[in-house]
Every structure is written in C-alpha cells, then in structure tokens.
C-alpha cells in the first residue's frame, strides 16, 4: 500500500489501477469472482473493498510462488505470466541475480522497493526479513489465474 498509493485511497494510475493497492478493474473483477463477490470499478476507491480484493490477490500470488515474497511482488506488478516466464528462464539463480535479469525495468525496481519497505516493517516489529539465497523456480499452475 505504501508503494502502490502512499496510502491515498483515491489514487489512480495511467493504466487505470485504482485505490490503495492500485488494482486494475479487470484483475479486481477476476478476484471478486473467485471470492463469490461482485466488484465494480468505482468500488476500488473504497478502502475496505480495495484491501479485501488486493489482499486476496496478493495471497493467491504468494501461494502460487510458494511464499517467495520477491516473486509475488514481481507478479503483483507485472503479472503472474511474466513472473512464470522469468522463473522458467532464470529460476534457480541467486535471488539478487534473478531480480537483475527481470526484463521489465518497472517490475525489477518494484521488487527492490517493496522488499525494502517490507524489510523495514519486519525490523520495526522485531522479525527481520530473511530472503532465500536462490529462487525456487517451482510455481503452482493451479489456483488463481491472474
């Protein structure tokens, strides 16, 4: 939320991503359907709706990428298909090298920024972030199809 909107619930991007967690209406619609809900684009400015759908989306990405925060963050930014392609190409590499090989500049920098923010919050709460040294390139093919 800090990276996506700087906590501004009415944020809107040039790609029509909306609200606190900057959800694109088509993605939020898919997530809402998975949850058995109806979602309308303007509801993404409602913090409760945006956080519920954004958390479900991120949770699905974390499950798909076996709890690897860096991969889930990259998929949140660039899409799961792009992250799957990068895992297929460079999986098993050291995490820092893997991130540098990501072909989308925005996604590469997004991962770095999000992990930095996450590490600071973990430090504040006395639970230092421990990232794996290598990427586990296995991902789940089933589940959310974002």
N, C-alpha and C positions, 0 to 999 in steps of 0.2 A: 504494500500500500504506500509505503514511503517512496519507493522508487517509481511506482506507476503514476500516482496522482499527488504526491506530497500531502496526502490526507484531505484533498479537496474533492468533495462528493460530486461536484458538477463539472469535473474535468472532462474534456472531450479532445480526442486526438485527430490528426489529419486523416487517419484511417478509420474514423468513426468509433474508436474504442471509447467507452463511456464509464464514468464513475470512479469510485475509489480504487478498484482493481483493474480499471481500464479493460473492460470486457467488450469484445466486438459483438454486436447483436446476434449474428448468426451462430457464434460459439455459445453465447448465453442461451439461445434457443435450444441448441442440442443438449446442453447441460440440464436445462429445465425439464426437457422431455425425459431424460434419464431419471430425474427425480420425481417424475409424475406431476410436474407443475407447468403452468403456462407463464410465459415471460414475454413482456412487451418492451421494445427498445427504451422507451422513456422511463420504465421502472428501474433501469440500470443506474439512474441517479439517486434512487432510494438506497441509503447505506445498508439497511437490513437485507434487501434483495441482492444487492451487488456483492456483499460479503458472503452471503449464503451460496450464491452461484460461483463466485470466484474461488471460495474455499473448496467446494465440490470439484471444480475443475482442477485446481492445483493438487488436491488429494488424489484424483484419478491419475494425474501425471506422475505423482510420486509413486503410486502403486505400479504403474506401467514401467517406470525406470528404477524399480527395486530400491526405493528410498534414497536414491542419489540426488541430493539437492541441486547440484550443478546441472545435471541433465534435465531435471524437472523445470528448473528456471529457464534453461535454454529453450525447452519445448513450450513453455508458457509464452515466451517472446516470439519464437519463430515457427511454432507448430510442432506437433509430435512427428509428423512425417519427415521434416527436415532433421530433427534430432535422431530419428531412426536411421536416416541415410548417413549421418555423421558417425553414429555408432557402428554401422556396417563398414564404413571406410576406415575409421581410426580407433575403434574400440580396443581396449587392452593397453592403450598407451598411457603414460603417466598423465594424471589429470591436468597438470599445467600445460603440457604439450598438446593434449586433446583440445583444450579450450582455445589455444592459439591457432589450431588447424581449422576451426569453425569458419566457414566461408562467408558468413553474414557478419559484417562489422558490427552492426547493431546488436545482434544476439551475443557475439563474443564479449562486447563491452557490458552488456546487460548482465550476463552471468557473473562477471567480475564484480560489478557494482552490487548486485543482490547478495552475493556471498559475503561481501564486505559488510553490508548492513546487517545481515543475519549473524555474522560472527560478533559484531558489536553487541547486538541484543543478547546473544548467548553469554557473552562475557559479563554483561550487566547482571544477569541472573545466575552467575556462578557456574555455568555449564559451558565450558569452552567448546568451540566447534572443532571437531576432528574430521577432516575430509580424508577419503581414501587416497592412497598414493596413485592408484591406477583406476581406470574406468572399467566397470563391469558392463561390457557391451551387450549383455543379455537384456532383453526387454520383453515385456509381455505383449503378445499380439492380440490377446482378447481384452475385453473391458471397454472402457470409453474409447471411442474412435474419433478423437479430435484431430 
